[in-house]
Protein backbone atom coordinates (compact mmCIF):
# COMPACT_ATOMS: atom_id res chain seq x y z
CA UNK A 1 0.00 0.00 0.00
CA UNK A 2 1.18 3.48 -0.79
CA UNK A 3 2.54 5.45 2.14
CA UNK A 4 2.92 2.50 4.53
CA UNK A 5 5.66 2.87 7.09
CA UNK A 6 7.46 0.75 9.64
CA UNK A 7 9.07 1.95 12.86
CA UNK A 8 12.28 0.99 14.56
CA UNK A 9 13.59 2.30 17.87
CA UNK A 10 17.27 2.39 18.74
CA UNK A 11 18.82 3.01 22.15
CA UNK A 12 21.25 5.93 21.96
CA UNK A 13 23.63 7.07 24.66
CA UNK A 14 25.12 10.53 25.09
CA UNK A 15 22.27 12.88 24.18
CA UNK A 16 21.81 15.45 26.95
CA UNK A 17 19.57 18.16 25.48
CA UNK A 18 17.24 19.23 22.70
CA UNK A 19 20.18 20.35 20.58
CA UNK A 20 21.58 16.81 20.73
CA UNK A 21 18.19 15.45 19.65
CA UNK A 22 18.11 17.86 16.71
CA UNK A 23 21.60 16.83 15.56
CA UNK A 24 20.58 13.16 15.54
CA UNK A 25 17.23 13.85 13.86
CA UNK A 26 18.85 15.94 11.12
CA UNK A 27 21.53 13.35 10.42
CA UNK A 28 19.23 10.31 10.36
CA UNK A 29 16.56 12.07 8.26
CA UNK A 30 19.09 12.30 5.39
CA UNK A 31 19.16 8.50 4.98
CA UNK A 32 17.24 7.14 2.01
CA UNK A 33 13.79 5.79 2.89
CA UNK A 34 13.56 7.54 6.26
CA UNK A 35 10.26 9.39 6.63
CA UNK A 36 10.40 10.68 10.22
CA UNK A 37 12.87 10.70 13.10
CA UNK A 38 12.12 11.44 16.75
CA UNK A 39 15.05 11.51 19.16
CA UNK A 40 14.60 11.66 22.94
CA UNK A 41 17.49 12.52 25.23
CA UNK A 42 15.40 11.71 28.31
CA UNK A 43 14.31 8.38 26.84
CA UNK A 44 17.78 7.71 25.44
CA UNK A 45 16.22 6.59 22.17
CA UNK A 46 15.66 7.39 18.53
CA UNK A 47 12.44 6.29 16.80
CA UNK A 48 12.71 6.03 13.03
CA UNK A 49 9.74 5.75 10.67
CA UNK A 50 10.68 4.50 7.23
CA UNK A 51 9.05 3.35 4.01
CA UNK A 52 7.84 -0.22 4.41
CA UNK A 53 8.96 -1.19 0.90
CA UNK A 54 12.52 0.16 1.46
CA UNK A 55 14.41 -1.78 4.14
CA UNK A 56 16.08 0.47 6.70
CA UNK A 57 19.86 0.43 6.47
CA UNK A 58 20.55 0.16 10.20
CA UNK A 59 24.32 0.22 9.69
CA UNK A 60 23.97 3.60 7.93
CA UNK A 61 21.77 4.85 10.78
CA UNK A 62 24.29 3.72 13.38
CA UNK A 63 27.13 5.35 11.42
CA UNK A 64 25.49 8.78 11.16
CA UNK A 65 24.56 8.72 14.86
CA UNK A 66 28.16 7.89 15.78
CA UNK A 67 29.44 10.52 13.33
CA UNK A 68 27.47 13.26 15.13
CA UNK A 69 28.91 12.16 18.47
CA UNK A 70 26.65 9.59 20.10
CA UNK A 71 26.70 5.87 20.81
CA UNK A 72 24.12 3.35 19.58
CA UNK A 73 23.51 0.59 22.11
CA UNK A 74 22.89 -2.83 20.66
QUILINRA-V376206 format. One line per field, one symbol per residue. ss: DSSP state (a for helix, b for strand, c for the rest). phi: phi as a letter, one per 30 degrees, with the letter a starting at -180 (. if undefined). burial: I if it has 24 or more other ideal C-beta (glycine too) atoms within 12 Angstrom, else O. A space follows every 10 residues. Layout:
BEGIN
ss=???
phi=???
burial=???
END
This chain:
BEGIN
ss=ccccbbbbbb bbbccccaaa aaaaaaaaac cccbbbbbbb ccccbbbbbb bccccccaaa aaaaaaaccc bbbc
phi=.didbcbbcc dbcjdbaddd edddeddddd dejdcabbcb dddhbbcccb dddbeddddd dedddddcjb cccc
burial=OOOOOOOIOI OIOOIOOOOI IOIIIOIIIO IOIIIOIIIO OOOOIIIIII OOOOOIOOOO IIOIIOOIOI OIOO
END
